């Protein structure tokens, strides 16, 4: 594969972003049509980097002494603070209206540059097409058009993924990036599991640092964090994704279908709205865990995973961990589907390394699922009917199961390495 062909996908994503910027600058109607082509809703005011404006609005009001967890008059639509409290302490970030575009562009450039850190797909033309479609997907363009901080967080995780393939100082720096990303947006904290790839003498101190940092953060910002999480938007339709969508979305459908009965029987309403969805969600998570362990313990999956090159395996685990963590914990806005990107080159190589047809089908199906979900992140492909919504839920749960299998396989390999190291020490002491 030529060097330039290896960079085809991130170059295409950059070109699409630049095309959108040119349309906005020189042809406003064309910009609107381009957003419509990707299924991206127009932001209030029709200007890009609307989420960047939100960040700066929080900072502006906070510096004026306003409690942005309760009211935010600086934001165009009054969005309340639902980010990490650490954002409000970043005094080096200017908070004037004229800084929206520079900061939004900086986030976009950081994200697009980080895509070049991903290992190029080695699955021929089909692999190139799949990764190109993923990187130039509506999820990617939605995140960049809004200037959302998820693009910055994923860029930091990709930098960490590249550093994890280096020596010990490089790997320690990688965990620094993960800690910084987790302090800004919480969910990257799940990447602490990457410390398990280290030797015991390194792994334990790293995990201790993660635990200490988490305790310190909660002790200082615990109250504000709870208030921020309480402001987090919760919805189960319209381009949202996450494990709670299926049980709680179905509960909302039932509530709307029988409003009179629910009004007459408050206990029944509580059962349908809260108790039943929680029980169904717990059952779905249990089934996901069972199938994930079964997949992870399959010999063809184990051998294909072991055959991956180190960068592909590292980014596969990062993408799978982020996806499974976000999916199982809360509802996510569509652009956060960019967390699927790091895993795609590794999934494609799993298909190439699989020794059985069953293993190749599993990997190819999940590569296709990742591309589909990235393109459906804005709800443009399949949200028109209940049947299509259920289809999307099935694809998400199937893909999350595969991601959980990747995390499980990585954990089993890490446990085996740690156990073998301990066994070697015991044998050495006996001798």
C-alpha positions as CSV (number, residue, x, y, z in Angstrom):
1,X,0.0,0.0,0.0
2,X,1.4,3.4,-0.9
3,X,2.0,6.0,1.8
4,X,-0.6,8.3,0.3
5,X,-3.2,5.6,-0.1
6,X,-2.8,4.8,3.6
7,X,-3.9,8.3,4.5
8,X,-6.8,8.4,2.1
9,X,-9.5,8.1,4.8
10,X,-8.3,11.0,7.1
11,X,-7.6,13.1,4.0
12,X,-11.2,12.5,2.7
13,X,-12.6,13.5,6.1
14,X,-10.5,16.7,6.1
15,X,-11.6,17.5,2.5
16,X,-15.3,17.1,3.5
17,X,-14.8,19.4,6.4
18,X,-13.0,22.0,4.3
19,X,-15.8,21.7,1.7
20,X,-18.3,22.5,4.3
21,X,-16.3,25.5,5.5
22,X,-16.0,26.8,2.0
23,X,-19.8,26.5,1.5
24,X,-20.4,28.4,4.7
25,X,-18.1,31.2,3.7
26,X,-19.1,31.6,0.1
27,X,-22.6,30.0,-0.3
28,X,-24.9,29.9,2.7
29,X,-27.7,27.9,1.0
30,X,-25.1,25.3,-0.2
31,X,-24.0,25.0,3.4
32,X,-27.5,24.3,4.5
33,X,-27.9,21.7,1.7
34,X,-24.7,20.0,2.7
35,X,-25.9,19.7,6.3
36,X,-29.1,18.2,5.1
37,X,-27.2,15.7,3.0
38,X,-25.5,14.5,6.1
39,X,-28.7,14.7,8.1
40,X,-27.2,17.3,10.5
41,X,-29.8,19.6,12.0
42,X,-29.2,23.3,11.6
43,X,-28.1,24.9,14.8
44,X,-30.0,27.9,16.2
45,X,-28.7,31.0,14.3
46,X,-27.4,28.8,11.5
47,X,-23.8,29.3,12.5
48,X,-21.2,26.5,13.1
49,X,-19.5,25.7,16.4
50,X,-22.7,26.0,18.4
51,X,-21.3,23.7,21.1
52,X,-18.1,25.7,21.3
53,X,-20.3,28.8,21.9
54,X,-21.8,26.8,24.8
55,X,-18.4,26.2,26.4
56,X,-17.4,29.8,26.2
57,X,-20.9,31.0,27.4
58,X,-20.4,28.9,30.6
59,X,-17.0,30.4,31.2
60,X,-18.3,33.9,30.6
61,X,-21.1,33.6,33.0
62,X,-19.1,31.7,35.6
63,X,-16.5,34.4,35.6
64,X,-19.2,37.0,36.2
65,X,-20.3,35.0,39.3
66,X,-23.4,33.3,37.8
67,X,-24.3,29.8,39.0
68,X,-24.3,28.2,35.5
69,X,-25.6,24.9,37.0
70,X,-28.9,26.7,37.6
71,X,-29.1,29.5,34.9
72,X,-27.0,30.5,31.9
73,X,-28.1,33.8,30.3
74,X,-24.8,33.9,28.3
75,X,-25.8,30.9,26.2
76,X,-28.2,31.6,23.2
77,X,-30.7,29.0,24.3
78,X,-29.9,28.9,28.0
79,X,-28.1,25.6,28.2
80,X,-27.0,24.7,31.7
81,X,-23.5,23.5,32.7
82,X,-23.4,19.7,32.2
83,X,-19.7,19.3,31.6
84,X,-16.9,18.5,34.1
85,X,-16.4,21.4,36.7
86,X,-12.8,21.5,35.5
87,X,-13.8,23.4,32.4
88,X,-14.9,26.3,34.6
89,X,-11.4,26.5,36.0
90,X,-9.5,26.7,32.7
91,X,-8.6,30.3,33.1
92,X,-6.4,30.3,30.0
93,X,-9.4,29.9,27.7
94,X,-10.8,33.3,26.6
95,X,-14.6,33.6,26.9
96,X,-15.5,36.4,24.4
97,X,-17.9,35.9,21.5
98,X,-15.1,36.5,19.0
99,X,-13.2,33.4,20.3
100,X,-15.9,30.9,19.2
101,X,-14.5,30.4,15.6
102,X,-10.8,30.1,16.6
103,X,-11.6,27.6,19.4
104,X,-14.0,25.6,17.2
105,X,-11.4,25.4,14.4
106,X,-8.7,24.4,16.9
107,X,-10.9,21.5,18.1
108,X,-11.6,20.5,14.5
109,X,-8.0,20.6,13.5
110,X,-6.9,18.6,16.6
111,X,-9.5,15.9,15.8
112,X,-8.7,15.7,12.0
113,X,-5.0,15.6,12.7
114,X,-5.5,12.8,15.3
115,X,-7.1,10.6,12.6
116,X,-3.7,10.3,11.0
117,X,-2.5,8.5,14.1
118,X,-4.8,5.5,13.5
119,X,-3.2,2.5,11.8
120,X,-4.1,2.5,8.1
121,X,-6.5,-0.3,7.1
122,X,-4.7,-3.4,5.7
123,X,-7.9,-5.1,4.3
124,X,-7.5,-3.9,0.7
125,X,-9.9,-1.7,-1.1
126,X,-12.9,-2.7,1.0
127,X,-11.1,-1.7,4.1
128,X,-10.1,1.6,2.7
129,X,-13.7,2.3,1.7
130,X,-15.1,1.3,5.1
131,X,-12.7,3.5,7.0
132,X,-13.2,6.4,4.6
133,X,-16.9,6.1,5.0
134,X,-16.5,6.0,8.8
135,X,-14.2,9.0,9.0
136,X,-16.3,11.1,6.6
137,X,-19.6,10.0,8.3
138,X,-22.4,12.2,9.6
139,X,-21.2,11.5,13.2
140,X,-17.8,13.0,12.4
141,X,-19.2,16.0,10.5
142,X,-21.8,16.6,13.2
143,X,-19.2,16.7,15.9
144,X,-17.0,19.1,13.9
145,X,-19.8,21.3,12.7
146,X,-20.9,21.8,16.3
147,X,-17.3,22.2,17.6
148,X,-18.2,19.7,20.3
149,X,-15.6,18.9,22.9
150,X,-16.1,15.1,22.2
151,X,-14.0,15.7,19.1
152,X,-11.2,17.0,21.4
153,X,-11.6,14.1,23.9
154,X,-11.4,11.5,21.1
155,X,-8.3,13.2,19.7
156,X,-6.7,13.0,23.1
157,X,-7.6,9.3,23.3
158,X,-6.1,8.7,19.9
159,X,-2.9,10.4,21.0
160,X,-2.9,8.1,24.0
161,X,-3.4,5.1,21.8
162,X,-0.3,6.0,19.7
163,X,1.8,6.6,22.9
164,X,0.7,3.2,24.3
165,X,2.6,1.5,21.5
166,X,5.9,3.1,22.6
167,X,8.3,2.5,25.5
168,X,7.6,2.9,29.2
169,X,7.9,6.8,29.3
170,X,5.6,7.0,26.3
171,X,3.1,4.7,27.9
172,X,3.1,6.7,31.1
173,X,2.5,9.9,29.0
174,X,-0.4,8.1,27.4
175,X,-2.1,7.6,30.8
176,X,-1.5,11.3,31.5
177,X,-3.6,12.0,28.4
178,X,-6.3,9.6,29.5
179,X,-6.5,11.2,33.0
180,X,-6.7,14.7,31.4
181,X,-9.5,13.5,29.0
182,X,-11.4,11.9,31.9
183,X,-11.1,15.0,34.0
184,X,-12.7,17.0,31.1
185,X,-15.5,14.6,30.0
186,X,-15.6,11.6,32.5
187,X,-16.2,8.7,30.1
188,X,-12.5,8.3,29.0
189,X,-11.9,7.0,32.6
190,X,-12.9,3.6,31.4
191,X,-9.5,3.5,29.5
192,X,-7.8,2.9,32.9
193,X,-8.2,-0.8,31.8
194,X,-5.3,-0.2,29.4
195,X,-3.0,-0.2,32.4
196,X,-3.6,-4.0,32.7
197,X,-1.3,-4.5,29.7
198,X,1.6,-3.5,31.8
199,X,3.7,-5.7,34.1
200,X,2.5,-5.9,37.7
201,X,5.2,-3.6,39.0
202,X,4.0,-0.9,36.6
203,X,0.3,-1.8,36.4
204,X,-0.4,-1.4,40.2
205,X,1.1,2.1,40.6
206,X,-0.7,3.3,37.4
207,X,-4.0,2.0,38.7
208,X,-3.3,3.6,42.1
209,X,-2.7,6.9,40.4
210,X,-6.1,6.6,38.6
211,X,-7.8,5.7,41.8
212,X,-6.1,8.6,43.7
213,X,-7.0,11.0,41.0
214,X,-10.6,9.9,41.0
215,X,-11.0,10.2,44.7
216,X,-9.3,13.6,44.7
217,X,-11.6,14.8,41.9
218,X,-14.7,13.7,43.7
219,X,-13.7,15.1,47.0
220,X,-13.1,18.5,45.4
221,X,-15.7,18.7,42.7
222,X,-18.2,16.0,43.8
223,X,-21.1,18.4,44.5
224,X,-20.6,20.2,41.2
225,X,-20.3,17.0,39.3
226,X,-23.6,15.7,40.6
227,X,-25.2,19.0,39.6
228,X,-23.6,18.8,36.1
229,X,-24.8,15.2,35.6
230,X,-28.3,16.2,36.7
231,X,-28.3,18.7,33.8
232,X,-27.4,16.1,31.2
233,X,-29.9,15.7,28.5
234,X,-31.8,12.4,28.5
235,X,-33.7,11.3,25.4
236,X,-34.2,7.9,23.7
237,X,-35.1,8.9,20.2
238,X,-34.0,11.3,17.4
239,X,-30.3,10.4,16.9
240,X,-29.6,9.4,20.5
241,X,-27.8,6.1,21.3
242,X,-27.1,4.1,24.4
243,X,-28.2,1.0,26.2
244,X,-31.1,2.7,28.1
245,X,-32.7,3.7,24.8
246,X,-34.4,0.3,24.1
247,X,-36.0,-0.3,27.5
248,X,-36.8,3.3,28.4
249,X,-37.7,4.3,24.9
250,X,-40.2,1.4,24.8
251,X,-41.6,2.5,28.1
252,X,-42.3,5.9,26.7
253,X,-44.1,4.4,23.8
254,X,-46.3,2.4,26.1
255,X,-47.0,5.5,28.2
256,X,-48.0,7.5,25.2
257,X,-50.2,4.6,23.9
258,X,-52.3,4.4,27.1
259,X,-52.3,7.8,28.8
260,X,-55.6,7.5,30.5
261,X,-54.8,4.2,32.2
262,X,-51.4,5.5,33.3
263,X,-53.1,8.6,34.8
264,X,-55.7,6.5,36.7
265,X,-53.1,4.1,38.1
266,X,-49.9,5.9,39.4
267,X,-48.5,2.6,40.6
268,X,-48.8,1.1,37.1
269,X,-47.2,4.2,35.6
270,X,-44.2,3.9,37.9
271,X,-44.0,0.2,37.0
272,X,-44.0,0.9,33.3
273,X,-41.8,4.1,33.4
274,X,-39.1,3.0,35.9
275,X,-39.2,-0.5,37.4
276,X,-39.8,-2.5,34.2
277,X,-37.3,-0.7,32.1
278,X,-34.6,-1.1,34.8
279,X,-35.3,-4.8,35.0
280,X,-35.3,-5.2,31.2
281,X,-32.0,-3.2,31.0
282,X,-30.4,-5.4,33.6
283,X,-31.5,-8.5,31.7
284,X,-30.1,-7.2,28.4
285,X,-26.8,-6.4,30.1
286,X,-26.7,-9.9,31.5
287,X,-27.3,-11.4,28.1
288,X,-24.7,-9.1,26.6
289,X,-22.1,-10.2,29.1
290,X,-22.8,-13.9,28.5
291,X,-22.5,-13.6,24.8
292,X,-19.4,-11.3,25.1
293,X,-17.6,-14.0,27.2
294,X,-18.6,-16.7,24.8
295,X,-17.2,-14.7,21.8
296,X,-14.0,-13.8,23.8
297,X,-13.3,-17.4,24.6
298,X,-13.7,-18.7,21.1
299,X,-10.4,-20.1,19.8
300,X,-10.7,-18.4,16.4
301,X,-11.4,-15.0,18.0
302,X,-8.5,-15.5,20.5
303,X,-6.0,-16.4,17.7
304,X,-7.2,-13.5,15.4
305,X,-6.9,-11.0,18.3
306,X,-3.4,-12.3,19.1
307,X,-2.3,-11.9,15.4
308,X,-3.1,-8.2,15.3
309,X,-0.2,-5.8,15.2
310,X,0.3,-3.9,18.4
311,X,-1.1,-0.5,17.2
312,X,-4.2,-2.2,15.7
313,X,-4.8,-4.1,18.9
314,X,-4.3,-1.0,21.1
315,X,-6.7,1.1,19.1
316,X,-9.2,-1.7,18.9
317,X,-9.3,-2.0,22.7
318,X,-9.5,1.8,23.1
319,X,-12.4,2.1,20.7
320,X,-14.2,-1.0,22.1
321,X,-13.8,0.2,25.7
322,X,-15.0,3.7,24.9
323,X,-18.0,2.4,23.0
324,X,-19.0,-0.2,25.5
325,X,-18.6,2.2,28.4
326,X,-20.7,5.0,26.8
327,X,-23.3,2.5,25.6
328,X,-23.9,0.8,28.9
329,X,-23.9,3.9,31.2
330,X,-26.1,6.6,29.6
331,X,-27.8,8.0,26.5
332,X,-25.5,9.7,24.1
333,X,-26.0,12.4,21.5
334,X,-25.3,11.2,18.0
335,X,-21.9,12.8,17.4
336,X,-20.4,10.8,20.3
337,X,-20.5,7.8,17.9
338,X,-17.0,9.0,16.9
339,X,-15.8,6.8,19.7
340,X,-16.4,3.9,17.3
341,X,-13.6,5.2,14.9
342,X,-10.5,3.9,16.8
343,X,-11.7,0.3,16.7
344,X,-12.4,0.0,12.9
345,X,-8.9,-0.7,11.6
346,X,-8.5,-3.5,14.2
347,X,-11.9,-5.0,13.4
348,X,-11.0,-5.2,9.7
349,X,-7.8,-6.9,10.5
350,X,-9.6,-9.4,12.7
351,X,-11.5,-10.4,9.6
352,X,-8.2,-10.8,7.7
353,X,-6.6,-12.8,10.6
354,X,-9.6,-15.0,11.3
355,X,-8.9,-18.7,10.6
356,X,-12.5,-19.6,10.2
357,X,-15.4,-18.4,8.1
358,X,-17.4,-17.8,11.3
359,X,-14.7,-15.5,12.6
360,X,-14.5,-13.6,9.3
361,X,-18.2,-13.1,9.2
362,X,-18.3,-11.9,12.8
363,X,-15.6,-9.3,12.2
364,X,-17.0,-8.2,8.8
365,X,-20.5,-7.9,10.2
366,X,-19.3,-5.7,13.1
367,X,-17.2,-3.5,10.8
368,X,-20.3,-3.0,8.7
369,X,-22.3,-2.3,11.8
370,X,-19.8,0.4,12.9
371,X,-20.1,2.2,9.6
372,X,-23.9,1.9,9.6
373,X,-24.0,3.4,13.2
374,X,-21.7,6.2,12.3
375,X,-23.9,7.1,9.4
376,X,-27.1,6.8,11.4
377,X,-25.7,9.0,14.3
378,X,-27.9,11.9,13.2
379,X,-31.0,9.6,12.7
380,X,-30.8,10.0,8.9
381,X,-30.9,6.3,8.0
382,X,-33.4,4.6,10.2
383,X,-35.6,6.5,12.6
384,X,-38.7,7.0,10.5
385,X,-40.7,4.1,12.0
386,X,-40.9,2.0,15.1
387,X,-39.6,-1.1,13.2
388,X,-36.6,0.9,11.9
389,X,-35.9,2.2,15.4
390,X,-35.9,-1.3,16.8
391,X,-33.5,-2.4,14.0
392,X,-31.1,0.3,15.1
393,X,-31.4,-0.8,18.7
394,X,-30.6,-4.4,17.7
395,X,-27.5,-3.2,15.7
396,X,-26.3,-1.2,18.7
397,X,-26.7,-4.0,21.2
398,X,-25.0,-6.5,18.8
399,X,-22.1,-4.1,18.2
400,X,-21.8,-3.3,22.0
401,X,-21.7,-7.1,22.6
402,X,-18.8,-7.4,20.2
403,X,-17.0,-4.5,21.9
404,X,-17.5,-6.1,25.3
405,X,-16.0,-9.3,23.8
406,X,-12.9,-7.3,22.7
407,X,-12.5,-5.8,26.2
408,X,-13.0,-9.3,27.8
409,X,-10.5,-10.9,25.5
410,X,-8.0,-8.1,26.3
411,X,-8.6,-8.6,30.0
412,X,-8.2,-12.3,29.8
413,X,-4.9,-11.9,28.0
414,X,-3.7,-9.4,30.6
415,X,-4.7,-11.7,33.4
416,X,-2.8,-14.5,31.7
417,X,0.3,-12.4,31.4
418,X,0.1,-11.3,35.0
419,X,-0.4,-14.9,36.2
420,X,2.4,-16.2,34.1
421,X,4.7,-13.6,35.5
422,X,3.7,-14.6,39.0
423,X,4.1,-18.3,38.2
424,X,7.6,-17.6,36.9
425,X,8.5,-15.8,40.1
426,X,7.2,-18.8,42.1
427,X,9.2,-21.2,40.0
428,X,12.3,-19.1,40.3
429,X,11.9,-18.9,44.1
430,X,11.5,-22.7,44.3
431,X,14.7,-23.3,42.3
